[in-house]
Amino acid sequence: MAGWQAILPVYRMPADTDMKDYLKPQPGKYAFNKDVLVFFADTPFQKHKQYFARYYRLHDDSSVWDLIKGKWKRGTPQYVECIFTP
């Protein structure tokens, strides 16, 4: 399940949000619970701190394996972010 981190990494929100693109992902494991992908952080989330998950969308001619290998076919990757507070 390590490949899921290439498609749906989880990060701690930095104080300077302009630095979001330079963060290392939160270490953890991914598992399926029925039809839901669940992330289990290796280190506990801190209460009242913000985190975000970034979902990378596939281009029409890209595959999941291209994303996992870091091989983007056209330009920069497109993504959607979800901010959450534990």
PDB file of N, CA, C and O in Angstrom:
ATOM      1  N   MET A   1       0.809  -1.208   0.000  1.00  0.00           N
ATOM      2  CA  MET A   1       0.000   0.000   0.000  1.00  0.00           C
ATOM      3  C   MET A   1       0.849   1.267   0.000  1.00  0.00           C
ATOM      4  O   MET A   1       0.303   2.369   0.059  1.00  0.00           O
ATOM      5  N   ALA A   2       2.171   1.131  -0.065  1.00  0.00           N
ATOM      6  CA  ALA A   2       3.034   2.310  -0.052  1.00  0.00           C
ATOM      7  C   ALA A   2       2.785   3.197  -1.261  1.00  0.00           C
ATOM      8  O   ALA A   2       2.999   4.407  -1.193  1.00  0.00           O
ATOM      9  N   GLY A   3       2.338   2.616  -2.363  1.00  0.00           N
ATOM     10  CA  GLY A   3       2.061   3.401  -3.556  1.00  0.00           C
ATOM     11  C   GLY A   3       0.944   4.401  -3.380  1.00  0.00           C
ATOM     12  O   GLY A   3       0.879   5.392  -4.108  1.00  0.00           O
ATOM     13  N   TRP A   4       0.061   4.158  -2.422  1.00  0.00           N
ATOM     14  CA  TRP A   4      -1.039   5.101  -2.195  1.00  0.00           C
ATOM     15  C   TRP A   4      -0.522   6.463  -1.756  1.00  0.00           C
ATOM     16  O   TRP A   4      -1.179   7.474  -2.002  1.00  0.00           O
ATOM     17  N   GLN A   5       0.639   6.513  -1.113  1.00  0.00           N
ATOM     18  CA  GLN A   5       1.174   7.800  -0.673  1.00  0.00           C
ATOM     19  C   GLN A   5       1.517   8.690  -1.863  1.00  0.00           C
ATOM     20  O   GLN A   5       1.538   9.913  -1.724  1.00  0.00           O
ATOM     21  N   ALA A   6       1.783   8.111  -3.020  1.00  0.00           N
ATOM     22  CA  ALA A   6       2.056   8.895  -4.219  1.00  0.00           C
ATOM     23  C   ALA A   6       0.784   9.532  -4.772  1.00  0.00           C
ATOM     24  O   ALA A   6       0.844  10.565  -5.440  1.00  0.00           O
ATOM     25  N   ILE A   7      -0.361   8.922  -4.496  1.00  0.00           N
ATOM     26  CA  ILE A   7      -1.630   9.409  -5.022  1.00  0.00           C
ATOM     27  C   ILE A   7      -2.402  10.225  -3.993  1.00  0.00           C
ATOM     28  O   ILE A   7      -3.078  11.188  -4.356  1.00  0.00           O
ATOM     29  N   LEU A   8      -2.314   9.854  -2.707  1.00  0.00           N
ATOM     30  CA  LEU A   8      -3.069  10.511  -1.650  1.00  0.00           C
ATOM     31  C   LEU A   8      -2.202  10.727  -0.412  1.00  0.00           C
ATOM     32  O   LEU A   8      -2.454  10.116   0.627  1.00  0.00           O
ATOM     33  N   PRO A   9      -1.176  11.594  -0.505  1.00  0.00           N
ATOM     34  CA  PRO A   9      -0.337  11.844   0.670  1.00  0.00           C
ATOM     35  C   PRO A   9      -1.063  12.723   1.689  1.00  0.00           C
ATOM     36  O   PRO A   9      -1.944  13.507   1.337  1.00  0.00           O
ATOM     37  N   VAL A  10      -0.675  12.577   2.957  1.00  0.00           N
ATOM     38  CA  VAL A  10      -1.215  13.381   4.050  1.00  0.00           C
ATOM     39  C   VAL A  10      -0.063  14.205   4.615  1.00  0.00           C
ATOM     40  O   VAL A  10       1.038  13.689   4.807  1.00  0.00           O
ATOM     41  N   TYR A  11      -0.318  15.493   4.881  1.00  0.00           N
ATOM     42  CA  TYR A  11       0.716  16.409   5.368  1.00  0.00           C
ATOM     43  C   TYR A  11       0.213  17.178   6.588  1.00  0.00           C
ATOM     44  O   TYR A  11      -0.992  17.342   6.777  1.00  0.00           O
ATOM     45  N   ARG A  12       1.149  17.644   7.409  1.00  0.00           N
ATOM     46  CA  ARG A  12       0.815  18.598   8.473  1.00  0.00           C
ATOM     47  C   ARG A  12       0.884  19.986   7.853  1.00  0.00           C
ATOM     48  O   ARG A  12       1.820  20.292   7.115  1.00  0.00           O
ATOM     49  N   MET A  13      -0.097  20.823   8.147  1.00  0.00           N
ATOM     50  CA  MET A  13      -0.166  22.170   7.588  1.00  0.00           C
ATOM     51  C   MET A  13       0.968  23.019   8.165  1.00  0.00           C
ATOM     52  O   MET A  13       1.087  23.131   9.385  1.00  0.00           O
ATOM     53  N   PRO A  14       1.803  23.618   7.311  1.00  0.00           N
ATOM     54  CA  PRO A  14       2.887  24.473   7.811  1.00  0.00           C
ATOM     55  C   PRO A  14       2.351  25.838   8.227  1.00  0.00           C
ATOM     56  O   PRO A  14       1.272  26.248   7.799  1.00  0.00           O
ATOM     57  N   ALA A  15       3.109  26.537   9.063  1.00  0.00           N
ATOM     58  CA  ALA A  15       2.712  27.886   9.489  1.00  0.00           C
ATOM     59  C   ALA A  15       2.638  28.812   8.279  1.00  0.00           C
ATOM     60  O   ALA A  15       1.735  29.644   8.187  1.00  0.00           O
ATOM     61  N   ASP A  16       3.574  28.672   7.359  1.00  0.00           N
ATOM     62  CA  ASP A  16       3.575  29.444   6.115  1.00  0.00           C
ATOM     63  C   ASP A  16       2.987  28.558   5.019  1.00  0.00           C
ATOM     64  O   ASP A  16       3.667  27.666   4.512  1.00  0.00           O
ATOM     65  N   THR A  17       1.735  28.796   4.654  1.00  0.00           N
ATOM     66  CA  THR A  17       1.062  27.917   3.698  1.00  0.00           C
ATOM     67  C   THR A  17       1.670  27.972   2.298  1.00  0.00           C
ATOM     68  O   THR A  17       1.368  27.116   1.466  1.00  0.00           O
ATOM     69  N   ASP A  18       2.516  28.956   2.026  1.00  0.00           N
ATOM     70  CA  ASP A  18       3.217  28.985   0.739  1.00  0.00           C
ATOM     71  C   ASP A  18       4.240  27.851   0.636  1.00  0.00           C
ATOM     72  O   ASP A  18       4.730  27.555  -0.454  1.00  0.00           O
ATOM     73  N   MET A  19       4.557  27.228   1.745  1.00  0.00           N
ATOM     74  CA  MET A  19       5.553  26.160   1.772  1.00  0.00           C
ATOM     75  C   MET A  19       4.926  24.768   1.630  1.00  0.00           C
ATOM     76  O   MET A  19       5.633  23.769   1.758  1.00  0.00           O
ATOM     77  N   LYS A  20       3.622  24.678   1.371  1.00  0.00           N
ATOM     78  CA  LYS A  20       2.930  23.388   1.307  1.00  0.00           C
ATOM     79  C   LYS A  20       3.527  22.440   0.274  1.00  0.00           C
ATOM     80  O   LYS A  20       3.521  21.227   0.478  1.00  0.00           O
ATOM     81  N   ASP A  21       4.040  22.969  -0.823  1.00  0.00           N
ATOM     82  CA  ASP A  21       4.575  22.114  -1.882  1.00  0.00           C
ATOM     83  C   ASP A  21       5.944  21.534  -1.553  1.00  0.00           C
ATOM     84  O   ASP A  21       6.452  20.702  -2.304  1.00  0.00           O
ATOM     85  N   TYR A  22       6.551  21.954  -0.449  1.00  0.00           N
ATOM     86  CA  TYR A  22       7.900  21.501  -0.114  1.00  0.00           C
ATOM     87  C   TYR A  22       7.935  20.563   1.092  1.00  0.00           C
ATOM     88  O   TYR A  22       9.014  20.243   1.590  1.00  0.00           O
ATOM     89  N   LEU A  23       6.784  20.125   1.561  1.00  0.00           N
ATOM     90  CA  LEU A  23       6.708  19.266   2.739  1.00  0.00           C
ATOM     91  C   LEU A  23       6.936  17.807   2.398  1.00  0.00           C
ATOM     92  O   LEU A  23       6.721  17.377   1.265  1.00  0.00           O
ATOM     93  N   LYS A  24       7.372  17.054   3.391  1.00  0.00           N
ATOM     94  CA  LYS A  24       7.437  15.601   3.273  1.00  0.00           C
ATOM     95  C   LYS A  24       6.109  15.053   3.792  1.00  0.00           C
ATOM     96  O   LYS A  24       5.552  15.593   4.748  1.00  0.00           O
ATOM     97  N   PRO A  25       5.602  14.004   3.182  1.00  0.00           N
ATOM     98  CA  PRO A  25       4.338  13.430   3.654  1.00  0.00           C
ATOM     99  C   PRO A  25       4.443  12.864   5.069  1.00  0.00           C
ATOM    100  O   PRO A  25       5.510  12.439   5.511  1.00  0.00           O
ATOM    101  N   GLN A  26       3.320  12.869   5.757  1.00  0.00           N
ATOM    102  CA  GLN A  26       3.202  12.258   7.077  1.00  0.00           C
ATOM    103  C   GLN A  26       3.427  10.750   6.912  1.00  0.00           C
ATOM    104  O   GLN A  26       2.776  10.135   6.067  1.00  0.00           O
ATOM    105  N   PRO A  27       4.321  10.140   7.684  1.00  0.00           N
ATOM    106  CA  PRO A  27       4.514   8.696   7.547  1.00  0.00           C
ATOM    107  C   PRO A  27       3.299   7.937   8.069  1.00  0.00           C
ATOM    108  O   PRO A  27       2.674   8.339   9.051  1.00  0.00           O
ATOM    109  N   GLY A  28       2.977   6.846   7.405  1.00  0.00           N
ATOM    110  CA  GLY A  28       1.842   6.040   7.841  1.00  0.00           C
ATOM    111  C   GLY A  28       1.560   4.912   6.875  1.00  0.00           C
ATOM    112  O   GLY A  28       2.316   4.660   5.936  1.00  0.00           O
ATOM    113  N   LYS A  29       0.455   4.242   7.129  1.00  0.00           N
ATOM    114  CA  LYS A  29       0.052   3.102   6.312  1.00  0.00           C
ATOM    115  C   LYS A  29      -1.359   3.327   5.794  1.00  0.00           C
ATOM    116  O   LYS A  29      -2.157   4.034   6.408  1.00  0.00           O
ATOM    117  N   TYR A  30      -1.649   2.723   4.671  1.00  0.00           N
ATOM    118  CA  TYR A  30      -2.961   2.801   4.049  1.00  0.00           C
ATOM    119  C   TYR A  30      -3.571   1.405   4.044  1.00  0.00           C
ATOM    120  O   TYR A  30      -2.875   0.411   3.837  1.00  0.00           O
ATOM    121  N   ALA A  31      -4.877   1.345   4.274  1.00  0.00           N
ATOM    122  CA  ALA A  31      -5.583   0.065   4.252  1.00  0.00           C
ATOM    123  C   ALA A  31      -7.014   0.304   3.797  1.00  0.00           C
ATOM    124  O   ALA A  31      -7.554   1.399   3.951  1.00  0.00           O
ATOM    125  N   PHE A  32      -7.608  -0.718   3.245  1.00  0.00           N
ATOM    126  CA  PHE A  32      -9.012  -0.636   2.848  1.00  0.00           C
ATOM    127  C   PHE A  32      -9.882  -1.190   3.971  1.00  0.00           C
ATOM    128  O   PHE A  32      -9.596  -2.246   4.535  1.00  0.00           O
ATOM    129  N   ASN A  33     -10.939  -0.463   4.282  1.00  0.00           N
ATOM    130  CA  ASN A  33     -11.979  -0.926   5.192  1.00  0.00           C
ATOM    131  C   ASN A  33     -13.260  -0.928   4.378  1.00  0.00           C
ATOM    132  O   ASN A  33     -13.891   0.114   4.197  1.00  0.00           O
ATOM    133  N   LYS A  34     -13.639  -2.094   3.890  1.00  0.00           N
ATOM    134  CA  LYS A  34     -14.733  -2.246   2.921  1.00  0.00           C
ATOM    135  C   LYS A  34     -14.343  -1.492   1.656  1.00  0.00           C
ATOM    136  O   LYS A  34     -13.375  -1.879   1.000  1.00  0.00           O
ATOM    137  N   ASP A  35     -15.053  -0.441   1.292  1.00  0.00           N
ATOM    138  CA  ASP A  35     -14.747   0.329   0.080  1.00  0.00           C
ATOM    139  C   ASP A  35     -14.051   1.651   0.375  1.00  0.00           C
ATOM    140  O   ASP A  35     -13.961   2.503  -0.508  1.00  0.00           O
ATOM    141  N   VAL A  36     -13.560   1.840   1.591  1.00  0.00           N
ATOM    142  CA  VAL A  36     -12.969   3.112   2.009  1.00  0.00           C
ATOM    143  C   VAL A  36     -11.472   2.940   2.234  1.00  0.00           C
ATOM    144  O   VAL A  36     -11.042   2.013   2.921  1.00  0.00           O
ATOM    145  N   LEU A  37     -10.683   3.837   1.652  1.00  0.00           N
ATOM    146  CA  LEU A  37      -9.240   3.849   1.886  1.00  0.00           C
ATOM    147  C   LEU A  37      -8.989   4.630   3.169  1.00  0.00           C
ATOM    148  O   LEU A  37      -9.420   5.776   3.293  1.00  0.00           O
ATOM    149  N   VAL A  38      -8.287   4.012   4.133  1.00  0.00           N
ATOM    150  CA  VAL A  38      -8.047   4.622   5.436  1.00  0.00           C
ATOM    151  C   VAL A  38      -6.549   4.820   5.618  1.00  0.00           C
ATOM    152  O   VAL A  38      -5.751   3.946   5.280  1.00  0.00           O
ATOM    153  N   PHE A  39      -6.173   5.990   6.162  1.00  0.00           N
ATOM    154  CA  PHE A  39      -4.771   6.299   6.456  1.00  0.00           C
ATOM    155  C   PHE A  39      -4.547   6.184   7.955  1.00  0.00           C
ATOM    156  O   PHE A  39      -5.287   6.766   8.747  1.00  0.00           O
ATOM    157  N   PHE A  40      -3.510   5.421   8.344  1.00  0.00           N
ATOM    158  CA  PHE A  40      -3.118   5.286   9.741  1.00  0.00           C
ATOM    159  C   PHE A  40      -1.743   5.924   9.894  1.00  0.00           C
ATOM    160  O   PHE A  40      -0.751   5.400   9.386  1.00  0.00           O
ATOM    161  N   ALA A  41      -1.682   7.057  10.598  1.00  0.00           N
ATOM    162  CA  ALA A  41      -0.421   7.775  10.783  1.00  0.00           C
ATOM    163  C   ALA A  41       0.505   6.996  11.719  1.00  0.00           C
ATOM    164  O   ALA A  41       0.048   6.410  12.700  1.00  0.00           O
ATOM    165  N   ASP A  42       1.811   6.990  11.413  1.00  0.00           N
ATOM    166  CA  ASP A  42       2.794   6.336  12.279  1.00  0.00           C
ATOM    167  C   ASP A  42       2.979   7.111  13.583  1.00  0.00           C
ATOM    168  O   ASP A  42       3.242   6.527  14.634  1.00  0.00           O
ATOM    169  N   THR A  43       2.840   8.420  13.499  1.00  0.00           N
ATOM    170  CA  THR A  43       2.898   9.274  14.687  1.00  0.00           C
ATOM    171  C   THR A  43       1.520   9.887  14.870  1.00  0.00           C
ATOM    172  O   THR A  43       0.886  10.271  13.887  1.00  0.00           O
ATOM    173  N   PRO A  44       1.047   9.986  16.092  1.00  0.00           N
ATOM    174  CA  PRO A  44      -0.321  10.489  16.307  1.00  0.00           C
ATOM    175  C   PRO A  44      -0.500  11.922  15.780  1.00  0.00           C
ATOM    176  O   PRO A  44       0.404  12.755  15.852  1.00  0.00           O
ATOM    177  N   PHE A  45      -1.692  12.168  15.254  1.00  0.00           N
ATOM    178  CA  PHE A  45      -2.038  13.531  14.874  1.00  0.00           C
ATOM    179  C   PHE A  45      -2.150  14.362  16.142  1.00  0.00           C
ATOM    180  O   PHE A  45      -2.601  13.865  17.174  1.00  0.00           O
ATOM    181  N   GLN A  46      -1.741  15.626  16.074  1.00  0.00           N
ATOM    182  CA  GLN A  46      -1.846  16.516  17.223  1.00  0.00           C
ATOM    183  C   GLN A  46      -3.184  17.225  17.192  1.00  0.00           C
ATOM    184  O   GLN A  46      -3.616  17.711  16.147  1.00  0.00           O
ATOM    185  N   LYS A  47      -3.833  17.282  18.332  1.00  0.00           N
ATOM    186  CA  LYS A  47      -5.127  17.957  18.418  1.00  0.00           C
ATOM    187  C   LYS A  47      -4.958  19.440  18.134  1.00  0.00           C
ATOM    188  O   LYS A  47      -3.947  20.045  18.491  1.00  0.00           O
ATOM    189  N   HIS A  48      -5.945  20.004  17.499  1.00  0.00           N
ATOM    190  CA  HIS A  48      -6.030  21.433  17.181  1.00  0.00           C
ATOM    191  C   HIS A  48      -4.971  21.890  16.178  1.00  0.00           C
ATOM    192  O   HIS A  48      -4.770  23.092  16.002  1.00  0.00           O
ATOM    193  N   LYS A  49      -4.298  20.960  15.525  1.00  0.00           N
ATOM    194  CA  LYS A  49      -3.363  21.288  14.435  1.00  0.00           C
ATOM    195  C   LYS A  49      -4.044  20.893  13.137  1.00  0.00           C
ATOM    196  O   LYS A  49      -4.805  19.926  13.093  1.00  0.00           O
ATOM    197  N   GLN A  50      -3.771  21.639  12.091  1.00  0.00           N
ATOM    198  CA  GLN A  50      -4.380  21.323  10.803  1.00  0.00           C
ATOM    199  C   GLN A  50      -3.471  20.414   9.985  1.00  0.00           C
ATOM    200  O   GLN A  50      -2.245  20.512  10.034  1.00  0.00           O
ATOM    201  N   TYR A  51      -4.112  19.531   9.237  1.00  0.00           N
ATOM    202  CA  TYR A  51      -3.452  18.630   8.305  1.00  0.00           C
ATOM    203  C   TYR A  51      -4.206  18.723   6.990  1.00  0.00           C
ATOM    204  O   TYR A  51      -5.321  19.241   6.934  1.00  0.00           O
ATOM    205  N   PHE A  52      -3.587  18.218   5.939  1.00  0.00           N
ATOM    206  CA  PHE A  52      -4.301  18.167   4.676  1.00  0.00           C
ATOM    207  C   PHE A  52      -3.891  16.934   3.891  1.00  0.00           C
ATOM    208  O   PHE A  52      -2.753  16.472   3.966  1.00  0.00           O
ATOM    209  N   ALA A  53      -4.839  16.421   3.145  1.00  0.00           N
ATOM    210  CA  ALA A  53      -4.603  15.305   2.242  1.00  0.00           C
ATOM    211  C   ALA A  53      -4.693  15.863   0.833  1.00  0.00           C
ATOM    212  O   ALA A  53      -5.566  16.676   0.532  1.00  0.00           O
ATOM    213  N   ARG A  54      -3.809  15.433  -0.006  1.00  0.00           N
ATOM    214  CA  ARG A  54      -3.759  15.923  -1.388  1.00  0.00           C
ATOM    215  C   ARG A  54      -3.987  14.741  -2.323  1.00  0.00           C
ATOM    216  O   ARG A  54      -3.196  13.799  -2.354  1.00  0.00           O
ATOM    217  N   TYR A  55      -5.076  14.803  -3.082  1.00  0.00           N
ATOM    218  CA  TYR A  55      -5.412  13.746  -4.033  1.00  0.00           C
ATOM    219  C   TYR A  55      -4.985  14.183  -5.425  1.00  0.00           C
ATOM    220  O   TYR A  55      -5.464  15.191  -5.944  1.00  0.00           O
ATOM    221  N   TYR A  56      -4.084  13.418  -6.024  1.00  0.00           N
ATOM    222  CA  TYR A  56      -3.605  13.725  -7.373  1.00  0.00           C
ATOM    223  C   TYR A  56      -4.528  13.088  -8.400  1.00  0.00           C
ATOM    224  O   TYR A  56      -4.743  11.876  -8.385  1.00  0.00           O
ATOM    225  N   ARG A  57      -5.066  13.901  -9.282  1.00  0.00           N
ATOM    226  CA  ARG A  57      -5.956  13.415 -10.341  1.00  0.00           C
ATOM    227  C   ARG A  57      -5.125  12.877 -11.494  1.00  0.00           C
ATOM    228  O   ARG A  57      -4.061  13.405 -11.816  1.00  0.00           O
ATOM    229  N   LEU A  58      -5.624  11.834 -12.096  1.00  0.00           N
ATOM    230  CA  LEU A  58      -4.959  11.265 -13.260  1.00  0.00           C
ATOM    231  C   LEU A  58      -5.329  12.044 -14.515  1.00  0.00           C
ATOM    232  O   LEU A  58      -6.481  12.444 -14.683  1.00  0.00           O
ATOM    233  N   HIS A  59      -4.362  12.258 -15.390  1.00  0.00           N
ATOM    234  CA  HIS A  59      -4.654  12.793 -16.722  1.00  0.00           C
ATOM    235  C   HIS A  59      -5.245  11.660 -17.549  1.00  0.00           C
ATOM    236  O   HIS A  59      -5.117  10.490 -17.189  1.00  0.00           O
ATOM    237  N   ASP A  60      -5.876  11.997 -18.628  1.00  0.00           N
ATOM    238  CA  ASP A  60      -6.498  10.978 -19.469  1.00  0.00           C
ATOM    239  C   ASP A  60      -5.510   9.906 -19.936  1.00  0.00           C
ATOM    240  O   ASP A  60      -5.870   8.734 -20.046  1.00  0.00           O
ATOM    241  N   ASP A  61      -4.269  10.306 -20.210  1.00  0.00           N
ATOM    242  CA  ASP A  61      -3.307   9.330 -20.728  1.00  0.00           C
ATOM    243  C   ASP A  61      -2.289   8.879 -19.675  1.00  0.00           C
ATOM    244  O   ASP A  61      -1.260   8.300 -20.024  1.00  0.00           O
ATOM    245  N   SER A  62      -2.563   9.138 -18.390  1.00  0.00           N
ATOM    246  CA  SER A  62      -1.685   8.693 -17.309  1.00  0.00           C
ATOM    247  C   SER A  62      -2.283   7.468 -16.642  1.00  0.00           C
ATOM    248  O   SER A  62      -3.487   7.225 -16.713  1.00  0.00           O
ATOM    249  N   SER A  63      -1.429   6.712 -16.002  1.00  0.00           N
ATOM    250  CA  SER A  63      -1.903   5.572 -15.230  1.00  0.00           C
ATOM    251  C   SER A  63      -1.503   5.777 -13.772  1.00  0.00           C
ATOM    252  O   SER A  63      -0.691   6.647 -13.456  1.00  0.00           O
ATOM    253  N   VAL A  64      -2.075   4.977 -12.902  1.00  0.00           N
ATOM    254  CA  VAL A  64      -1.728   5.038 -11.487  1.00  0.00           C
ATOM    255  C   VAL A  64      -0.241   4.780 -11.312  1.00  0.00           C
ATOM    256  O   VAL A  64       0.399   5.397 -10.462  1.00  0.00           O
ATOM    257  N   TRP A  65       0.315   3.874 -12.108  1.00  0.00           N
ATOM    258  CA  TRP A  65       1.737   3.545 -11.989  1.00  0.00           C
ATOM    259  C   TRP A  65       2.615   4.721 -12.380  1.00  0.00           C
ATOM    260  O   TRP A  65       3.700   4.884 -11.820  1.00  0.00           O
ATOM    261  N   ASP A  66       2.174   5.553 -13.335  1.00  0.00           N
ATOM    262  CA  ASP A  66       2.930   6.761 -13.686  1.00  0.00           C
ATOM    263  C   ASP A  66       3.007   7.688 -12.482  1.00  0.00           C
ATOM    264  O   ASP A  66       4.057   8.272 -12.215  1.00  0.00           O
ATOM    265  N   LEU A  67       1.894   7.828 -11.747  1.00  0.00           N
ATOM    266  CA  LEU A  67       1.884   8.679 -10.566  1.00  0.00           C
ATOM    267  C   LEU A  67       2.802   8.139  -9.487  1.00  0.00           C
ATOM    268  O   LEU A  67       3.574   8.886  -8.886  1.00  0.00           O
ATOM    269  N   ILE A  68       2.717   6.845  -9.244  1.00  0.00           N
ATOM    270  CA  ILE A  68       3.531   6.229  -8.204  1.00  0.00           C
ATOM    271  C   ILE A  68       5.021   6.381  -8.517  1.00  0.00           C
ATOM    272  O   ILE A  68       5.824   6.614  -7.614  1.00  0.00           O
ATOM    273  N   LYS A  69       5.386   6.252  -9.774  1.00  0.00           N
ATOM    274  CA  LYS A  69       6.786   6.387 -10.180  1.00  0.00           C
ATOM    275  C   LYS A  69       7.215   7.839 -10.319  1.00  0.00           C
ATOM    276  O   LYS A  69       8.396   8.113 -10.533  1.00  0.00           O
ATOM    277  N   GLY A  70       6.267   8.783 -10.201  1.00  0.00           N
ATOM    278  CA  GLY A  70       6.593  10.196 -10.330  1.00  0.00           C
ATOM    279  C   GLY A  70       6.775  10.639 -11.767  1.00  0.00           C
ATOM    280  O   GLY A  70       7.405  11.666 -12.020  1.00  0.00           O
ATOM    281  N   LYS A  71       6.235   9.886 -12.712  1.00  0.00           N
ATOM    282  CA  LYS A  71       6.369  10.218 -14.127  1.00  0.00           C
ATOM    283  C   LYS A  71       5.073  10.856 -14.625  1.00  0.00           C
ATOM    284  O   LYS A  71       4.124  10.156 -14.978  1.00  0.00           O
ATOM    285  N   TRP A  72       5.041  12.174 -14.651  1.00  0.00           N
ATOM    286  CA  TRP A  72       3.858  12.895 -15.108  1.00  0.00           C
ATOM    287  C   TRP A  72       3.963  13.058 -16.615  1.00  0.00           C
ATOM    288  O   TRP A  72       5.026  13.408 -17.126  1.00  0.00           O
ATOM    289  N   LYS A  73       2.885  12.811 -17.324  1.00  0.00           N
ATOM    290  CA  LYS A  73       2.944  12.857 -18.785  1.00  0.00           C
ATOM    291  C   LYS A  73       2.778  14.250 -19.370  1.00  0.00           C
ATOM    292  O   LYS A  73       3.369  14.557 -20.405  1.00  0.00           O
ATOM    293  N   ARG A  74       1.977  15.104 -18.720  1.00  0.00           N
ATOM    294  CA  ARG A  74       1.772  16.439 -19.275  1.00  0.00           C
ATOM    295  C   ARG A  74       1.826  17.485 -18.173  1.00  0.00           C
ATOM    296  O   ARG A  74       0.990  17.473 -17.270  1.00  0.00           O
ATOM    297  N   GLY A  75       2.784  18.376 -18.234  1.00  0.00           N
ATOM    298  CA  GLY A  75       2.839  19.500 -17.307  1.00  0.00           C
ATOM    299  C   GLY A  75       2.905  19.067 -15.850  1.00  0.00           C
ATOM    300  O   GLY A  75       3.417  17.996 -15.526  1.00  0.00           O
ATOM    301  N   THR A  76       2.381  19.917 -14.984  1.00  0.00           N
ATOM    302  CA  THR A  76       2.382  19.621 -13.559  1.00  0.00           C
ATOM    303  C   THR A  76       1.122  18.863 -13.183  1.00  0.00           C
ATOM    304  O   THR A  76       0.095  18.998 -13.848  1.00  0.00           O
ATOM    305  N   PRO A  77       1.189  18.073 -12.134  1.00  0.00           N
ATOM    306  CA  PRO A  77       0.016  17.283 -11.750  1.00  0.00           C
ATOM    307  C   PRO A  77      -1.112  18.159 -11.224  1.00  0.00           C
ATOM    308  O   PRO A  77      -0.863  19.205 -10.625  1.00  0.00           O
ATOM    309  N   GLN A  78      -2.336  17.739 -11.445  1.00  0.00           N
ATOM    310  CA  GLN A  78      -3.510  18.401 -10.910  1.00  0.00           C
ATOM    311  C   GLN A  78      -3.909  17.682  -9.625  1.00  0.00           C
ATOM    312  O   GLN A  78      -3.858  16.454  -9.553  1.00  0.00           O
ATOM    313  N   TYR A  79      -4.304  18.447  -8.618  1.00  0.00           N
ATOM    314  CA  TYR A  79      -4.693  17.817  -7.359  1.00  0.00           C
ATOM    315  C   TYR A  79      -5.814  18.584  -6.681  1.00  0.00           C
ATOM    316  O   TYR A  79      -6.100  19.736  -7.010  1.00  0.00           O
ATOM    317  N   VAL A  80      -6.438  17.910  -5.725  1.00  0.00           N
ATOM    318  CA  VAL A  80      -7.483  18.480  -4.877  1.00  0.00           C
ATOM    319  C   VAL A  80      -7.024  18.266  -3.447  1.00  0.00           C
ATOM    320  O   VAL A  80      -6.500  17.203  -3.115  1.00  0.00           O
ATOM    321  N   GLU A  81      -7.218  19.276  -2.589  1.00  0.00           N
ATOM    322  CA  GLU A  81      -6.799  19.156  -1.192  1.00  0.00           C
ATOM    323  C   GLU A  81      -8.008  19.175  -0.265  1.00  0.00           C
ATOM    324  O   GLU A  81      -9.009  19.844  -0.520  1.00  0.00           O
ATOM    325  N   CYS A  82      -7.879  18.424   0.808  1.00  0.00           N
ATOM    326  CA  CYS A  82      -8.886  18.396   1.852  1.00  0.00           C
ATOM    327  C   CYS A  82      -8.181  18.711   3.162  1.00  0.00           C
ATOM    328  O   CYS A  82      -7.290  17.969   3.577  1.00  0.00           O
ATOM    329  N   ILE A  83      -8.563  19.794   3.814  1.00  0.00           N
ATOM    330  CA  ILE A  83      -7.957  20.215   5.083  1.00  0.00           C
ATOM    331  C   ILE A  83      -8.798  19.651   6.223  1.00  0.00           C
ATOM    332  O   ILE A  83     -10.028  19.691   6.178  1.00  0.00           O
ATOM    333  N   PHE A  84      -8.122  19.123   7.248  1.00  0.00           N
ATOM    334  CA  PHE A  84      -8.850  18.590   8.400  1.00  0.00           C
ATOM    335  C   PHE A  84      -8.090  18.857   9.688  1.00  0.00           C
ATOM    336  O   PHE A  84      -6.873  19.041   9.682  1.00  0.00           O
ATOM    337  N   THR A  85      -8.831  18.876  10.800  1.00  0.00           N
ATOM    338  CA  THR A  85      -8.282  19.067  12.129  1.00  0.00           C
ATOM    339  C   THR A  85      -8.742  17.903  13.006  1.00  0.00           C
ATOM    340  O   THR A  85      -9.944  17.730  13.207  1.00  0.00           O
ATOM    341  N   PRO A  86      -7.810  17.100  13.532  1.00  0.00           N
ATOM    342  CA  PRO A  86      -8.225  15.964  14.372  1.00  0.00           C
ATOM    343  C   PRO A  86      -8.785  16.415  15.715  1.00  0.00           C
ATOM    344  O   PRO A  86      -9.176  15.581  16.532  1.00  0.00           O
TER     345      PRO A  86
END
